[in-house]
Structures are given as structure tokens and as C-alpha cells.
Amino acid sequence: MADKQELMKALGYHFQNDALLTEALTHSSYANEGRQHRQSNERLEFLGDSILGMIAATYLFSHDKRQEGDLTKLRASIVCEQALASYSKKLMLGDYLLLGKGERQNGGASRPSILADAFEAVLAAIYLDGGMEAARDFALPYLIKEIGAQRRRHFKDYKTQLQEIVQQTPEEIVEYVLVGESGPDHNKRFTVEVHLNSNVIGRGIGHSKKEAEQLAAREALKLMGYDD
């Protein structure tokens, strides 16, 4: 296994009990070979799955005002196997995994399921060693980046869609009006209304004016019968 000190640097966390990190990196194929009676990372992976879900849910609840169904879908997408494997690859966890001979020869170090489990196990190890705050500090940057990627992949230009509909009637005029601004500089919240001939047809709240305008346009489209 590669140097654990280098891995701790990559994790941004230094273990007081590095036996926890070793356990988090021990695949069942290695433990089952009977080497030094090692415990596999399966129990840590079980715990890490719950911790990760809580961190993701808490962040989304605080930073995303969409309804429960949308939040559930987004949370699932940022903690799914594919996403977790990508987090592990960024950390190069595959280089540190303890795998049985056959598993390593069969490409286990790059297998998405193994990498995803390893990320959750490492998260649980950090939690047990340093508490929830340390676990949150480790996991959140990956989750936030993936949330941004998900939004970019699924982005819809609601403003353009609304404008195209309104333009079918030349005398109609759409205007976006900033009606509120709150929060500290690092976490501003903007409230925007979209007006159709001075009538409010939608309202949006976002962390930027552009996001608030898009959400206002989305609400207007729903009011007009155009669903996502």
C-alpha cells in the first residue's frame, strides 16, 4: 500500500488513530485471505453511507429551496456509486486499497463499486477519529462540486423559454424586478419577481440574481401550464 501520510495530505485530515484508516482501505478480499486477521471496511462503509446521506441532506436543506421530491433526486445523484467512485479517483484511493491478489489482478483498484465503498469507509473513519465536523469538512467540497456539475448538466434556460412564449403576443412585456436581498456577503440570497405587463407571474429566490431570475421564470412557466 502506498504511503498513508501522503494519503492523509490528500484527505486534508490527519488521523490520531491511523488503524481506522487502514481498516477503511481494507477490502474484504484482502481480509478474507487471513492476513493478520484484518477487519474489512464493510462495517465502516455501512456507517459512512448514513453519515454521507446526513451531510448531503443537511446541506441541501439549508441551501436549496426546491421541494422534497427534487431534493431527494439531487441527493441521490451526488451520493450514487458513480459520484462516489469519482471522488475516490480524485483522491487516488485505488492506489492505497488493500485488495486480495485475485481482486487486484482483476482490476479491483479501479472498480466503481469498490471505490465508492472505500470513500464511504474513509468518511466513517474520519468521523470516528475526529467527529462530525471533520467528516463534514472532508465530504462537503466533493458534494458541492458535484451539485454544481449536476445543475450544469440539467440546466434549463427558463428565461429564454418564457420569452419565446411571450413573444408570440407582441404587445406583452416581461420584466424581472429585484425585490429583496438578504444574508451575509458569502451567502447572499436574492428575491426576484417576473412581471408580465406589471402583473407578478413568478417569484424566485437564489444565491445570485441570475439564479433567482431563472427560478422566477420557472415558476411563471408552471403557472402558465408549462411543466419541467
Buried (B, 14 or more C-beta within 10 A) or exposed (E): EEEBEEBBEEBEBEBEEBEBBBBBBBBBBBBEBEEEEBEBBBEBBEBBBEBBBBBBBEBBEEEBBEEEEEBEEBBEBBBBEEBBBBBBBEBEBBBBBBBBEEBBEEEBBEBBEBBBBBBBBBBBBBBBBBEEEBBBBBBBEBBBBBBEBBEEEEEEEBBEBBEEBBEEEEEEEBEBBEEEEEEEEEEEBBBBBBBBEEEBBBBBBBBEBEBBBBBBBBBBBBEEEEEE
